[in-house]
Amino acid sequence: MPKRTREKYRVIIEAAIRVIADNGYHGSQVSKIAREAGVAEGTIYLYFENKEDILISIFRNKLGEFIAAAPQKLNGSENPFEQLAYLIYLHFYRLENNPKLAHVLQIELRQSEKSIRKGIAEVIKEYYRLIENIVVDGIKRGYFRPDLDPKITRKIIFGSMDEVATCWVLSTHHYDLLTLTEQVYEALARSLSREEDYTPFPPGLRPVQ
């Protein structure tokens, strides 16, 4: 995609996030998104088939960016416990720093049609694989309990982060999501670890710029 085309696509995506967060998916006409993006309504259809495609593209685009960037951060540590801590932190950091995106991802997609959920299935599987790789590595290297089922454990890890993030959005951000990182980590890490190998939350963890 040419640079100017990519930039227009990005502008429309960001405008759609704001409009959907403010009006809800069903209350967000394509014409509203076009006005917010500063483009003609017909321009939207050069990039997206319809409003459903816009919502799917938001998820694919934003989660895809996260999945592409996360391994670079996680590879900074060889300890699966530390990788888990960073993953939770990065997940919460991304949402807290973009509340409107958090609303779209945590609320609007939950209320969407089956076709939309099907449209985002592949990219979310990539995120699942990222989490599952941490679990498998932790088991193989003896950090995590050997009796863990990687797929079930992945579901528990993702489900925990997802539920905490959803509750934060529904609370209208009355507290900092990042402050919950350590508590979520502690609950998960203690359930994953052999008692003698438990690794406390990394004290030097700092925001990722």
C-alpha positions in Angstrom: 0.0 0.0 0.0 1.5 3.4 -1.0 2.5 5.7 1.8 -0.3 8.3 1.1 -2.8 5.5 0.9 -1.6 4.0 4.2 -1.9 7.4 5.9 -5.5 7.9 4.7 -6.3 4.3 5.9 -4.8 5.2 9.3 -6.7 8.4 9.5 -10.0 6.6 8.8 -9.2 3.9 11.4 -8.4 6.4 14.1 -11.6 8.4 13.3 -13.7 5.3 13.4 -12.3 4.4 16.9 -13.4 7.8 18.2 -16.8 7.7 16.6 -17.6 4.2 17.6 -16.4 4.8 21.2 -18.6 7.9 21.5 -21.7 6.6 19.7 -21.6 2.8 19.9 -21.2 0.6 16.9 -24.9 0.7 15.9 -25.0 4.4 16.3 -22.0 5.1 14.2 -23.0 5.7 10.6 -20.3 5.7 7.9 -21.1 9.3 7.2 -20.1 10.2 10.8 -16.8 8.4 10.4 -16.2 10.2 7.2 -16.8 13.6 8.8 -14.6 12.7 11.7 -11.8 11.6 9.3 -12.3 14.7 7.1 -12.9 12.7 4.0 -15.9 12.2 1.6 -18.1 9.4 2.5 -17.3 7.7 -0.8 -13.6 7.7 0.2 -14.4 5.3 3.0 -15.6 2.7 0.5 -12.3 2.8 -1.3 -10.7 1.3 1.8 -13.5 -0.7 3.5 -16.5 -2.7 2.2 -18.9 -1.4 4.9 -19.1 -0.5 8.6 -18.7 -4.1 9.6 -15.4 -4.2 7.7 -14.3 -1.0 9.5 -14.8 -2.6 12.9 -13.0 -5.8 11.9 -10.2 -3.7 10.5 -9.8 -1.8 13.7 -9.3 -5.0 15.6 -7.0 -6.6 13.1 -4.9 -3.4 12.8 -4.5 -2.6 16.4 -4.1 -6.2 17.7 -1.8 -6.9 14.8 0.4 -3.9 15.8 0.6 -5.2 19.4 1.4 -8.8 18.3 4.2 -7.5 16.0 5.7 -5.4 18.8 5.3 -7.6 21.8 7.9 -10.3 21.0 10.6 -7.6 20.8 9.8 -6.6 24.4 9.4 -10.2 25.6 12.6 -11.4 24.1 14.5 -9.0 26.5 14.1 -11.7 29.1 14.7 -15.5 29.1 12.6 -16.0 32.2 9.0 -17.1 31.3 7.7 -15.5 34.5 9.2 -12.2 33.5 7.8 -12.6 30.0 4.3 -13.2 31.5 4.7 -10.0 33.7 5.7 -8.0 30.6 2.9 -9.4 28.6 0.3 -8.4 31.2 1.9 -5.0 31.5 2.0 -4.4 27.8 -1.7 -5.5 27.4 -2.9 -3.1 30.1 -0.5 -0.3 29.0 -1.9 -0.4 25.4 -5.5 -0.1 26.6 -4.9 2.5 29.4 -3.1 4.8 26.9 -6.0 4.7 24.5 -9.3 4.6 26.4 -11.4 5.0 23.2 -9.7 2.0 21.6 -10.2 0.1 24.9 -13.9 0.8 24.7 -14.2 -0.4 21.2 -12.2 -3.6 21.8 -13.7 -4.5 25.1 -17.3 -3.4 24.7 -18.4 -2.9 21.1 -16.8 -6.1 19.8 -18.6 -8.1 22.5 -21.9 -6.9 21.2 -21.1 -7.5 17.5 -22.6 -9.9 15.0 -21.3 -13.4 14.5 -19.8 -12.4 11.2 -17.6 -9.8 12.9 -16.4 -12.3 15.5 -15.5 -14.6 12.7 -13.6 -11.8 10.9 -11.4 -11.2 13.9 -10.8 -14.9 14.7 -7.5 -15.4 12.9 -5.7 -12.4 14.5 -6.9 -13.3 18.0 -5.5 -16.8 17.4 -2.1 -15.2 16.8 -2.3 -13.6 20.2 -3.3 -16.9 21.7 -0.3 -18.5 20.1 1.9 -15.8 21.6 0.6 -16.5 25.1 0.7 -20.3 24.6 4.4 -20.1 23.5 5.3 -18.5 26.8 3.5 -21.3 28.6 5.0 -24.1 26.6 8.5 -22.6 27.1 8.0 -22.3 30.8 6.9 -25.9 31.1 9.7 -27.3 28.9 12.4 -25.3 30.8 11.0 -26.3 34.2 9.8 -22.9 35.3 6.1 -23.8 35.2 4.4 -26.8 36.6 4.7 -29.8 34.3 1.1 -30.8 34.7 -0.3 -27.7 33.0 -2.3 -27.9 29.8 -0.9 -25.2 27.6 -4.2 -24.4 25.8 -6.3 -24.3 29.0 -3.5 -22.2 30.7 -3.5 -19.8 27.7 -7.3 -19.3 28.1 -6.9 -18.6 31.8 -4.2 -16.0 31.2 -6.0 -14.3 28.3 -9.3 -14.5 30.1 -7.9 -12.9 33.3 -6.4 -10.0 31.4 -9.5 -9.5 29.3 -11.9 -9.6 32.2 -9.8 -7.1 34.3 -9.6 -4.8 31.3 -13.4 -5.0 30.6 -14.2 -4.1 34.2 -11.8 -1.1 34.0 -13.6 0.1 30.9 -17.0 -0.3 32.4 -15.9 1.6 35.5 -15.3 4.6 33.2 -11.6 4.5 34.2 -12.1 5.5 37.9 -8.7 3.9 38.6 -5.5 3.2 36.8 -5.5 -0.1 34.9 -1.7 -0.4 35.1 -1.9 -0.5 38.9 -3.5 -3.9 38.6 -0.7 -5.5 36.7 1.1 -6.8 39.7 -2.0 -8.3 41.3 -2.9 -10.1 38.0 0.6 -11.4 37.6 0.8 -12.6 41.2 -2.4 -14.6 40.9 -1.4 -16.2 37.6 2.3 -16.8 38.4 1.5 -18.5 41.7 -0.9 -20.9 40.0 1.7 -21.7 37.2 4.8 -22.2 39.4 6.4 -24.9 41.3 6.4 -23.5 44.9 10.2 -23.5 45.1 10.6 -21.7 41.7 8.1 -18.9 42.1 9.4 -15.6 40.7 8.1 -12.4 42.3 6.9 -9.5 40.2 9.9 -7.8 38.5 10.6 -4.7 40.7 12.2 -2.7 37.8 9.2 -2.9 35.4 8.6 0.5 33.9 6.3 1.9 31.3 7.2 1.1 27.7 7.5 4.2 25.5 
